Amino acid sequence: MAGSSQLVKELREKTGAGILDCQKALLENADDIEKSIDYLRQKGLAAAAKKSGRETNQGLVHSYIHMGGKIGVLIEVNCETDFVARNDEFKAFVNDLALQIAATRPLYVKRDDIPQDLIDKERVIYEGQAKEMGKPPAAWPKIVDGKLEKFFQESCLMEQSFIKDPAVIIKDLLAQKISKIGENMNIRRFTRYQLGEA
């Protein structure tokens, strides 16, 4: 089957390219991984993975105010050079991230930022829910893992579907921008404020 999920996963791990780009590459190259890698390299989409080790000391702190001053977002996104930090495409990307945060209310940038005790607490709650559903104990781990994945997708900016194109995950969007702009980038931190929120 063209672009099967296992092949897409393998290609993504090898190139760092986005899901849709990997699917297209596999489709264009009859599921041949090596030809698909070459295809992505020609398109410049495999470059993101190679750039990920570079330092990001420049960037932008951006503020976004929404709904007549009822929601505000402050975000820092880093890049390698001041030249890119002043680039209109980079600025638009940072603004899109601020819009995403305003709309979806993530709590963390990535999974690694979530305290382990919070993950453990969620796991206990999900196990209790699986038990209450009357499911057999053998099914609990799969149910818990599924609920944890959903928790990560809701809580972590990098795991969310992009509001302007739900077929793209934010981490894939970041990889696409790295490839297109040609520099490593890092979503460092953000804060979301909502009027009256505790």
Beta strands, then each sheet from edge to edge (+ up, - down):
strand 1: 58-66
strand 2: 71-79
strand 3: 161-162
strand 4: 165-169
strand 5: 185-194
sheet 1: 1+ 2- 5+
sheet 2: 3+ 4-
end
